[in-house]
């Protein structure tokens, strides 16, 4: 009875999320473009027509099948795949999986990112010379989101079937629930024709397109209003953050997104559509709601945001240095303190990991989330405080990272047992010292 109830709940929960999430990103776009960035106006507009007709009217505002948008989306996907498989980079290994597999990646993310931005700059210059503009993406952004959503559903069906019948590694399996398998995925590290699916969806598409879109939205703002300091403070901070990410991309391969989350709707739609439509929402909002900050305010926000990026990067680097040196390194001028935690694979083989207790990691187990949250606030606050919409990402990120601290605790308790309990005694706070 309990198993049956659990299956019903997991099925209904997955269906509810898959209905809610595409609507949410379309509503975000509609709010920014058609409701002056006001959720109140969005809700009033829906309720004035009735819930069903109001939602239908929003979706009806999206046209589909434009050759330009189809060409841009799938043309970029082909371009990104070509860069992913052709640009050189050192081989790097991900963490050993519970099944004993070690994923291997080509660490070319930073090169792919820079080549993409340079290509975008060249394309923009060419289009401008011929009285065209890449901001056509902004003009058809609703279509972009819906087209990507349709593609994501088809893509996830293909991945689900691949996991059933032709898995890339032994890190695969079915929950026995077709709906949940579609939502969560059936493979941890799927590859199609040698192309790593999660590297493509998460990095070459999701996070790279995030950077391209904030540039496009910044350019659209310039075309409409001239130079607006709030837009470009936000754009600069997002671009620096994303540049830092791609410089550190090999480290990302050891995070929960890659190590735990399978390639299903949750991660693939999330990276293809949610990142595209939601993570960029501050810049999308600022296109139609320009805010003039002044030099002093702009510089203060920019400096605070860059400092947050630096702290976040240094924290990640401390962990990478400790792993690379087997704990034999200096952190803040002192020998690193580590706990050597043993764990057992499903095969029974014993392995060892390093739990860092020094530096930023001695302050709190996830202190690096604090500057990441601060940064998201600093690239949002240029929008002012007249609307809640631009703060949606900050609120989401706070919930996501707080929840992730609990997920990490559960995962590490199961994996490391008494070693993790010892680590928690050494570093008692999850994220914020003396608070949480």
C-alpha positions as CSV (number, residue, x, y, z in Angstrom):
1,X,0.0,0.0,0.0
2,X,2.8,2.4,0.9
3,X,4.6,1.6,-2.4
4,X,1.4,2.2,-4.4
5,X,0.9,5.5,-2.6
6,X,4.5,6.5,-3.2
7,X,4.1,5.7,-7.0
8,X,0.9,7.8,-7.2
9,X,2.5,10.7,-5.4
10,X,5.7,10.6,-7.5
11,X,3.5,10.4,-10.7
12,X,1.2,13.2,-9.7
13,X,4.1,15.4,-8.5
14,X,6.1,14.9,-11.7
15,X,3.0,15.7,-13.8
16,X,2.2,18.8,-11.8
17,X,5.8,20.1,-12.1
18,X,5.8,19.4,-15.9
19,X,2.5,21.3,-16.3
20,X,3.6,24.2,-14.0
21,X,7.1,24.8,-15.3
22,X,6.5,25.6,-19.0
23,X,3.6,27.9,-17.9
24,X,5.9,29.7,-15.4
25,X,8.6,30.6,-17.9
26,X,6.0,31.8,-20.5
27,X,4.3,33.9,-17.8
28,X,7.7,35.4,-16.9
29,X,8.2,36.4,-20.5
30,X,4.7,37.7,-20.8
31,X,5.0,39.7,-17.6
32,X,8.2,41.4,-18.7
33,X,7.1,42.2,-22.2
34,X,3.3,42.8,-22.0
35,X,2.7,43.7,-18.3
36,X,5.4,46.3,-17.6
37,X,7.1,43.7,-15.4
38,X,4.2,43.5,-12.9
39,X,2.9,40.2,-11.6
40,X,-0.1,42.1,-10.3
41,X,-1.0,43.2,-13.8
42,X,-0.5,39.7,-15.0
43,X,-2.8,38.2,-12.4
44,X,-5.4,40.9,-13.0
45,X,-5.3,40.3,-16.7
46,X,-5.8,36.6,-16.3
47,X,-8.6,36.8,-13.7
48,X,-10.5,39.5,-15.7
49,X,-10.9,37.0,-18.5
50,X,-11.3,33.9,-16.3
51,X,-8.4,31.5,-15.4
52,X,-8.7,29.2,-18.4
53,X,-9.3,31.8,-21.1
54,X,-6.7,34.1,-19.5
55,X,-4.0,31.4,-19.6
56,X,-5.0,30.5,-23.2
57,X,-4.7,34.2,-24.3
58,X,-1.1,34.3,-23.0
59,X,-0.1,31.2,-24.9
60,X,-2.0,32.5,-27.9
61,X,0.3,35.5,-27.9
62,X,3.1,33.1,-29.0
63,X,3.5,32.3,-32.7
64,X,5.4,29.2,-33.7
65,X,7.1,28.0,-36.8
66,X,9.1,31.1,-37.7
67,X,12.0,29.9,-40.0
68,X,14.3,32.5,-38.4
69,X,13.7,31.3,-34.9
70,X,13.9,27.6,-35.9
71,X,17.1,28.4,-37.8
72,X,18.7,30.3,-34.8
73,X,17.8,27.6,-32.2
74,X,18.9,24.5,-34.2
75,X,21.7,26.3,-35.9
76,X,23.2,27.3,-32.6
77,X,22.8,23.7,-31.3
78,X,24.8,22.4,-34.2
79,X,27.4,25.1,-33.7
80,X,27.7,24.3,-30.0
81,X,28.0,20.5,-30.6
82,X,30.7,21.1,-33.2
83,X,32.7,23.2,-30.7
84,X,32.1,20.6,-27.9
85,X,33.6,17.8,-30.0
86,X,36.2,19.6,-31.9
87,X,37.9,22.1,-29.7
88,X,40.9,20.7,-27.8
89,X,41.3,20.5,-24.0
90,X,42.9,18.3,-21.3
91,X,41.1,15.2,-20.2
92,X,39.6,15.5,-16.8
93,X,37.8,12.8,-14.6
94,X,34.6,13.2,-12.7
95,X,33.9,11.4,-9.4
96,X,33.6,7.7,-9.4
97,X,29.9,6.7,-9.5
98,X,28.2,4.2,-7.2
99,X,28.5,1.6,-10.0
100,X,32.3,2.2,-10.2
101,X,32.3,4.2,-13.4
102,X,34.6,7.2,-13.9
103,X,33.2,9.8,-16.4
104,X,35.9,11.4,-18.5
105,X,35.5,14.9,-20.0
106,X,37.4,17.1,-22.4
107,X,37.9,20.3,-20.4
108,X,37.3,22.8,-23.2
109,X,34.4,24.7,-21.7
110,X,36.3,28.0,-21.4
111,X,37.5,27.8,-25.0
112,X,34.0,27.0,-26.3
113,X,32.6,29.9,-24.3
114,X,35.1,32.5,-25.6
115,X,34.8,31.3,-29.2
116,X,31.0,31.5,-28.9
117,X,31.2,35.1,-27.6
118,X,33.6,36.2,-30.2
119,X,31.5,34.6,-32.9
120,X,28.4,36.3,-31.6
121,X,30.3,39.7,-31.6
122,X,31.3,39.1,-35.3
123,X,27.8,38.0,-36.2
124,X,26.4,41.1,-34.6
125,X,28.8,43.4,-36.4
126,X,27.9,41.7,-39.7
127,X,24.1,42.0,-39.1
128,X,24.4,45.7,-38.1
129,X,26.3,46.4,-41.3
130,X,23.3,45.0,-43.3
131,X,20.6,46.8,-41.2
132,X,19.8,43.7,-39.2
133,X,20.1,42.9,-35.5
134,X,20.3,39.8,-33.3
135,X,17.7,41.4,-31.0
136,X,15.1,39.6,-33.2
137,X,15.6,37.0,-30.5
138,X,14.1,39.4,-27.9
139,X,11.2,40.2,-30.3
140,X,10.4,36.5,-30.6
141,X,11.4,35.3,-27.2
142,X,8.1,33.7,-26.4
143,X,8.4,31.6,-29.5
144,X,12.0,30.7,-28.5
145,X,10.8,29.4,-25.1
146,X,7.8,27.4,-26.5
147,X,9.9,25.9,-29.3
148,X,12.6,24.8,-26.8
149,X,9.9,23.3,-24.6
150,X,8.5,21.2,-27.4
151,X,12.0,20.1,-28.4
152,X,12.8,19.3,-24.7
153,X,9.8,17.0,-24.4
154,X,10.8,15.1,-27.6
155,X,14.4,15.0,-26.5
156,X,13.6,13.6,-23.1
157,X,11.4,10.8,-24.6
158,X,14.4,9.8,-26.7
159,X,16.7,9.9,-23.7
160,X,14.2,7.8,-21.7
161,X,14.1,5.1,-24.4
162,X,17.9,5.2,-24.8
163,X,18.2,4.5,-21.1
164,X,15.9,1.5,-21.4
165,X,17.4,-0.1,-24.5
166,X,20.9,1.3,-25.1
167,X,22.4,2.9,-22.0
168,X,25.9,4.4,-22.2
169,X,27.0,3.0,-18.8
170,X,25.8,0.8,-16.0
171,X,24.6,3.9,-14.1
172,X,21.1,3.5,-15.4
173,X,17.8,2.0,-14.5
174,X,14.1,2.4,-14.3
175,X,12.0,3.3,-11.2
176,X,9.1,1.1,-12.7
177,X,7.1,4.3,-13.3
178,X,7.1,5.6,-16.9
179,X,6.1,9.1,-15.9
180,X,8.7,9.4,-13.2
181,X,11.4,7.9,-15.4
182,X,10.6,10.6,-18.0
183,X,10.8,13.3,-15.3
184,X,13.9,12.1,-13.5
185,X,15.7,10.3,-16.3
186,X,17.0,6.8,-16.8
187,X,20.7,7.4,-17.2
188,X,23.2,9.4,-15.1
189,X,25.8,9.9,-17.9
190,X,24.2,9.4,-21.3
191,X,26.2,9.9,-24.4
192,X,24.9,10.1,-28.0
193,X,27.4,9.4,-30.7
194,X,30.1,10.2,-28.2
195,X,28.6,13.5,-27.2
196,X,28.0,14.0,-23.5
197,X,24.4,15.0,-23.1
198,X,24.6,16.7,-19.8
199,X,27.7,18.7,-20.8
200,X,25.7,19.9,-23.8
201,X,22.4,20.7,-22.1
202,X,23.9,22.2,-18.9
203,X,27.0,24.0,-20.3
204,X,27.2,24.3,-24.0
205,X,23.5,25.3,-24.3
206,X,22.0,26.4,-20.9
207,X,24.8,28.5,-19.4
208,X,26.3,29.7,-22.7
209,X,22.8,30.8,-24.0
210,X,22.3,32.6,-20.7
211,X,25.4,34.8,-21.6
212,X,24.2,35.3,-25.2
213,X,20.8,36.3,-24.1
214,X,21.9,38.9,-21.5
215,X,24.0,40.5,-24.3
216,X,21.0,40.4,-26.7
217,X,18.8,42.0,-24.0
218,X,21.5,44.6,-23.3
219,X,21.7,45.4,-27.0
220,X,17.9,45.7,-27.2
221,X,17.9,48.1,-24.3
222,X,20.6,50.2,-26.1
223,X,18.6,50.2,-29.3
224,X,15.5,51.4,-27.4
225,X,16.9,53.8,-24.8
226,X,20.6,54.4,-25.5
227,X,23.1,53.6,-22.7
228,X,21.3,52.6,-19.4
229,X,23.8,52.0,-16.6
230,X,21.5,49.6,-14.6
231,X,21.3,47.2,-17.6
232,X,25.0,47.1,-18.2
233,X,25.9,46.7,-14.5
234,X,23.7,43.7,-14.4
235,X,25.0,42.3,-17.8
236,X,28.7,42.7,-16.7
237,X,28.2,40.9,-13.4
238,X,26.3,38.0,-15.1
239,X,29.0,37.8,-17.8
240,X,31.9,37.8,-15.3
241,X,30.1,35.1,-13.2
242,X,29.6,32.9,-16.3
243,X,33.2,33.4,-17.5
244,X,34.3,32.3,-14.0
245,X,32.0,29.3,-14.3
246,X,33.5,28.2,-17.6
247,X,37.1,28.7,-16.3
248,X,36.1,26.4,-13.5
249,X,33.9,24.0,-15.5
250,X,35.9,20.9,-14.6
251,X,35.0,21.5,-11.0
252,X,31.3,21.6,-12.0
253,X,31.5,18.0,-13.0
254,X,31.8,17.1,-9.3
255,X,28.6,18.9,-8.3
256,X,25.1,17.4,-7.5
257,X,23.8,18.5,-11.0
258,X,26.2,16.1,-12.6
259,X,26.9,13.4,-9.9
260,X,23.3,12.8,-8.8
261,X,20.7,14.2,-11.2
262,X,19.9,12.0,-14.1
263,X,19.3,13.3,-17.6
264,X,15.6,13.6,-17.7
265,X,13.0,16.4,-17.9
266,X,14.2,17.8,-14.5
267,X,17.7,18.6,-15.7
268,X,17.3,18.7,-19.5
269,X,14.2,20.9,-19.7
270,X,15.7,22.9,-16.8
271,X,18.9,23.7,-18.7
272,X,17.4,24.1,-22.1
273,X,14.3,26.2,-21.1
274,X,14.3,27.2,-17.4
275,X,17.8,28.7,-17.6
276,X,17.0,30.4,-20.9
277,X,13.7,31.9,-19.7
278,X,14.1,32.3,-15.9
279,X,17.8,32.9,-15.2
280,X,17.8,35.8,-17.7
281,X,14.7,37.4,-16.3
282,X,16.5,40.4,-14.7
283,X,17.9,41.5,-18.1
284,X,14.6,40.7,-19.8
285,X,12.8,43.0,-17.3
286,X,15.3,45.8,-17.7
287,X,14.7,46.1,-21.4
288,X,11.3,47.7,-20.9
289,X,12.0,49.1,-17.4
290,X,15.2,51.2,-17.6
291,X,16.6,52.5,-14.3
292,X,19.2,55.2,-14.2
293,X,21.5,54.6,-11.2
294,X,24.3,57.2,-11.5
295,X,28.0,56.6,-11.5
296,X,28.5,56.2,-7.8
297,X,25.7,53.7,-7.3
298,X,26.7,51.8,-10.4
299,X,30.3,51.5,-9.3
300,X,29.3,50.5,-5.8
301,X,27.1,47.7,-7.0
302,X,29.6,46.5,-9.6
303,X,32.4,46.4,-7.0
304,X,30.3,44.5,-4.5
305,X,29.2,42.0,-7.2
306,X,32.8,41.4,-8.4
307,X,33.9,40.8,-4.8
308,X,31.2,38.2,-4.4
309,X,32.4,36.5,-7.6
310,X,36.0,36.5,-6.3
311,X,35.0,34.9,-2.9
312,X,32.9,32.3,-4.7
313,X,35.8,31.5,-7.0
314,X,38.4,31.3,-4.3
315,X,36.2,29.0,-2.2
316,X,35.9,26.6,-5.2
317,X,39.6,26.8,-5.9
318,X,40.5,25.8,-2.3
319,X,38.5,22.6,-2.7
320,X,40.0,21.9,-6.2
321,X,43.6,22.6,-4.8
322,X,43.0,20.2,-1.9
323,X,41.8,17.4,-4.2
324,X,44.5,17.9,-6.7
325,X,47.3,17.8,-4.0
326,X,45.7,15.0,-2.0
327,X,45.3,17.5,0.8
328,X,48.9,18.5,0.8
329,X,48.6,22.2,0.2
330,X,48.4,25.5,2.0
331,X,45.2,27.3,2.6
332,X,45.3,30.8,4.0
333,X,49.0,30.3,4.7
334,X,48.5,27.1,6.8
335,X,48.6,23.4,5.9
336,X,45.1,22.2,4.8
337,X,43.1,20.3,7.4
338,X,41.2,17.4,5.8
339,X,39.2,14.4,6.8
340,X,40.0,11.3,4.8
341,X,36.6,9.7,4.4
342,X,36.3,6.2,3.2
343,X,33.3,4.9,1.4
344,X,32.2,1.7,-0.4
345,X,31.0,1.3,-4.0
346,X,28.1,-0.9,-4.9
347,X,30.6,-3.5,-6.0
348,X,32.1,-3.6,-2.5
349,X,35.3,-1.8,-3.5
350,X,36.6,0.7,-1.0
351,X,37.5,4.2,-2.0
352,X,38.6,7.4,-0.2
353,X,37.6,11.1,-0.6
354,X,38.9,14.3,1.0
355,X,36.6,16.5,3.1
356,X,38.2,19.9,3.5
357,X,38.0,21.6,6.9
358,X,40.1,24.6,6.2
359,X,39.6,28.1,4.7
360,X,36.1,29.0,3.5
361,X,35.1,25.3,4.0
362,X,35.9,25.6,7.7
363,X,33.4,28.5,8.1
364,X,30.4,26.5,6.8
365,X,29.9,23.4,4.8
366,X,28.4,25.4,1.9
367,X,29.6,28.9,2.6
368,X,30.4,29.3,-1.1
369,X,26.6,29.6,-1.6
370,X,26.6,32.9,0.4
371,X,28.6,34.9,-2.2
372,X,26.6,33.3,-4.9
373,X,23.4,34.5,-3.4
374,X,24.9,38.0,-2.7
375,X,26.0,38.1,-6.4
376,X,22.5,37.3,-7.7
377,X,21.2,40.2,-5.5
378,X,23.8,42.6,-6.8
379,X,22.9,41.9,-10.5
380,X,19.2,42.2,-9.6
381,X,19.2,45.4,-7.5
382,X,20.0,47.7,-10.4
383,X,16.3,47.0,-11.4
384,X,15.2,48.9,-8.3
385,X,12.4,47.9,-6.0
386,X,9.2,48.8,-7.9
387,X,8.5,45.2,-8.9
388,X,8.9,41.7,-7.5
389,X,9.5,40.1,-10.9
390,X,13.3,40.8,-11.3
391,X,13.8,39.3,-7.8
392,X,12.3,36.0,-8.8
393,X,15.7,34.5,-9.6
394,X,17.2,35.6,-6.2
395,X,14.2,34.0,-4.3
396,X,14.4,30.9,-6.4
397,X,18.2,30.6,-5.9
398,X,17.9,31.0,-2.1
399,X,15.3,28.1,-2.0
400,X,17.4,26.0,-4.4
401,X,20.7,26.4,-2.5
402,X,19.1,26.0,0.9
403,X,17.4,22.8,-0.3
404,X,20.6,21.6,-1.8
405,X,22.4,21.8,1.5
406,X,19.9,19.2,2.8
407,X,20.3,17.1,-0.3
408,X,24.0,17.1,0.1
409,X,23.8,16.2,3.8
410,X,21.6,13.2,2.9
411,X,23.9,12.1,0.1
412,X,27.1,12.4,2.1
413,X,25.6,10.8,5.3
414,X,24.6,7.8,3.2
415,X,28.0,7.8,1.4
416,X,30.5,8.6,4.2
417,X,28.6,7.6,7.4
418,X,30.6,8.3,10.5
419,X,33.2,10.3,8.6
420,X,30.4,12.8,7.6
421,X,29.2,13.0,11.2
422,X,32.8,13.9,12.2
423,X,32.9,16.5,9.5
424,X,29.6,18.0,10.8
425,X,31.1,18.3,14.3
426,X,34.2,20.1,12.8
427,X,32.0,22.4,10.6
428,X,28.6,22.6,12.3
429,X,27.0,25.2,10.1
430,X,25.4,24.4,6.7
431,X,25.7,27.8,5.0
432,X,25.7,30.8,7.3
433,X,27.9,30.8,10.5
434,X,25.8,31.0,13.7
435,X,22.6,31.2,11.7
436,X,22.1,28.1,9.5
